[in-house]
Amino acid sequence: MSLRLERVRELLKREIGEIIRRELPVGEAGLITVNDLEVAPNLKNATVFIGVLGGKAQKDKGMEMLETKRLRIQSMIARGVVLKNTPRLRFVLDESVERGNRVLKIIEELEKLEPPPASS
């Protein structure tokens, strides 16, 4: 990935995170975070990987609200970030952090079950 594309990716990620924080109520949508962002080389499309802390209902509501407000978020980015093309956003629920936490919890449980090594 080129340095310019990487900088644009980080800028968009930060800007989208700020917009989401301001626009979506945590009580309804859960705590929404921007975990990562992939942007096409021509900057016409961007996939935003979203993490939602909360229950299943909050995750569903959060993703629904993001999709509903997608055009508004895009227009806010167009005003806040000067680019030739403002990317068309696509929001994807990213559960990798939750899966990672589950794996760590399983490892922790297995370590508790293992007998300590015998000393010689």
C-alpha positions in Angstrom: 0.0 0.0 0.0 1.4 3.4 -0.9 2.2 5.9 1.8 -0.5 8.3 0.5 -3.1 5.6 0.5 -2.1 4.6 4.1 -2.4 8.2 5.2 -5.8 8.6 3.6 -6.9 5.4 5.2 -5.9 6.5 8.7 -7.5 9.9 8.2 -10.8 8.4 7.1 -10.7 5.9 9.9 -10.2 8.7 12.5 -12.8 11.0 10.9 -15.5 8.2 10.6 -14.9 7.2 14.2 -15.5 10.8 15.3 -18.6 11.2 13.2 -20.0 7.9 14.6 -19.2 9.0 18.1 -21.1 12.3 17.6 -24.1 11.0 15.5 -25.1 7.6 17.1 -26.4 7.3 20.6 -24.5 4.7 22.7 -27.7 3.7 24.6 -29.4 2.5 21.5 -26.6 1.4 19.2 -24.0 0.2 21.8 -20.5 1.5 21.8 -19.4 1.5 18.1 -15.8 1.6 17.2 -14.0 1.7 13.8 -11.6 -1.3 14.0 -10.2 -1.0 10.5 -10.8 0.5 7.1 -9.9 -0.8 3.6 -9.9 1.8 0.8 -9.8 1.1 -2.9 -6.7 2.6 -4.7 -9.0 4.9 -6.7 -10.6 6.1 -3.4 -14.1 5.4 -4.8 -15.0 2.7 -2.2 -14.1 2.0 1.4 -15.0 -0.9 3.6 -15.3 0.1 7.3 -14.9 -2.7 9.8 -17.1 -1.9 12.8 -17.0 -3.3 16.3 -20.0 -2.9 18.5 -19.8 -3.5 22.3 -23.2 -4.5 23.5 -25.7 -7.3 23.1 -27.1 -8.8 19.9 -29.9 -6.3 19.8 -27.5 -3.4 20.1 -25.3 -4.8 17.4 -28.2 -5.2 15.0 -29.5 -1.7 15.9 -26.0 -0.2 15.5 -25.5 -1.7 12.1 -29.0 -0.7 11.0 -28.4 2.9 12.1 -25.0 3.0 10.3 -26.6 1.9 7.1 -29.4 4.4 7.5 -27.0 7.3 8.2 -24.4 6.1 5.6 -25.1 9.0 3.1 -25.0 11.6 5.9 -21.7 10.2 7.2 -20.3 10.3 3.6 -21.4 13.9 3.1 -19.8 14.9 6.5 -16.6 13.2 5.4 -16.8 15.1 2.1 -16.9 18.4 4.0 -14.3 17.5 6.5 -11.7 15.7 4.4 -10.6 17.2 1.1 -10.3 14.4 -1.5 -10.9 14.2 -5.2 -13.4 11.4 -4.6 -15.2 10.8 -1.4 -15.4 7.0 -1.0 -18.7 5.2 -0.9 -18.8 3.6 2.5 -19.7 0.0 3.2 -20.1 -1.0 6.9 -19.2 -4.5 7.9 -19.5 -5.9 11.4 -16.1 -7.0 12.6 -16.2 -9.6 15.3 -12.5 -10.4 15.3 -11.9 -8.7 18.6 -14.6 -10.7 20.3 -13.3 -13.9 18.7 -9.8 -13.1 19.9 -11.1 -12.5 23.5 -12.9 -15.8 23.4 -9.7 -17.6 22.3 -7.8 -15.9 25.1 -10.5 -16.9 27.6 -10.3 -20.5 26.4 -6.5 -20.5 26.7 -6.8 -19.1 30.2 -9.3 -21.8 31.2 -7.0 -24.5 29.8 -4.0 -23.1 31.8 -6.1 -23.4 35.0 -6.8 -27.0 34.3 -3.2 -28.0 33.5 -1.3 -29.5 36.4 1.8 -27.6 37.3 5.0 -29.1 35.8 6.7 -31.7 38.0 10.0 -30.4 39.4 13.0 -32.8 39.2 
